[in-house]
Amino acid sequence: MKKTYLAALVVALLFVLWMLSGQIGTDGERAPAPSLAESRDSMLRQREDSPMAVRVRNLDAELQRALIAVRGRTEVNRRVAVRAETGGLVAALPVEKGDVVRAGDILCRIDAGSRPARLEESREAVTVAELEFEGVQKLEQRGLVSATGVATARARLATARADLRQRELDLSYTAIRAPFDGIVETRPVEIGDFLQAGQVCAEVLDPDPLLLAGQVSERDVARLQIGDPGTGRLLTGERVSGVITYVAQAAHPSTRTFRVEVAVPNPNASLRDGITTEIQLPAEEHLAHHVPSSVLALDDLGELGVRIVDADDRVQFVRIRVIRDTADGLWVTGLPETVRLITVGQELVVPGEQVRAVPEAERPLPIDMSETPTRLDATAATRSGGDDGAGQP
């Protein structure tokens, strides 16, 4: 019985030693996995003999103006809450909300009450004071009235005239008028309401010109000048253009941005206040290239750029800066004045790789792009090749 246990123990030890010998042998024979740089170099060497074909577009730089994009909103040129200057009952409301008014049109009329009677009383008082003053002047010429009497009569006349003027104004204040041409936005009173001096009769807006108002950063504010053109695309779909009429001298205390306003003609009041707007403000001019957005890529540091083909038919990655966005591409700076831009196959090549550049005007590429391995596939193939020598015992 003991011999059976001993034999089983020997077999188990031999099996364990056999397994350990396989692991040790594997660790000693397995080649280290190549790095990404080594895999890329290996792939480049494999492609030197048969360069990959890529489609290129020949581009020449053009003079283009950079655009500063600002998110903002529309604002009316003026907004005034027209207030009563005297108190009384509202007797008439000649306008409604939304009505177009001209400067001087009556917005609210307050009941005159006893004001006309007091005005007539003041006129009579002025007449009496004038007659008294004339009589005193005649008596002064005859030496019958002292200088003090003349001064007193003159003061009474001035007081009567001032009282008359005050009552004329008080009566005129019963007609509350529009201060400028515009649109009645609100009218918070109704006939029969009692208006006190200082209360709002109506709010009037001046929509022409309409303002596109936004905030620009500290970096961009120095690039703007009053009188420069500006455009806007409203959320409602309209596209408008105007000129910069205001650039703030002081930054907003919280955001450290500067207010800018673009005045846009709005004679028919078709553009409304408070609509979200994308404002584009032209800045300085640059030599730039127009590239499709599909060719943009990022380098190892996360910088934006494109891949081009140099004079030696090798791929180069060039960092760019976008200065303008259009419906069919981007205007960018940072490229040589004349450049061959890779437009097809840029994802399959790496900087430094030898390629065969095929202009867009020629026939289709002589390769099947769907069958061409990517860099990741090539790297994986290289790494798997390094594992071929490591086998299980």
Secondary structure, DSSP 4 states (H G I P E B T S, - for coil): -HHHHHHHHHHHHHHHHHHHHHHHHHHHHPPPPPPHHHHHHHHHHHHHSSPEEEEEEEEE-EEEEEEEEEEEEEE-SEEEEEE-SS-EEEEE----TT-EE-TT-EEEEE--TTHHHHHHHHHHHHHHHHHHHHHHHHHHHTT-S-HHHHHHHHHHHHHHHHHHHHHHHHHHTTEEE-SSSEEEEE----TTPEEPTT-EEEEEEE-SSEEEEEEE-TTTGGG--TT-EEEEEETTS-EEEEEEEEE-SS--TTT--EEEEEEE--TT--S-TT-EEEEEEEEEEEEEEEE-GGG-EE-TT--EEEEEE-TTSBEEEEE-EEEEEETTEEEEESS-SEEEEEEESGGG--TT-BEEEEETTSSPPSS-GGGSPPHHHHHHHHHHHHTTT----
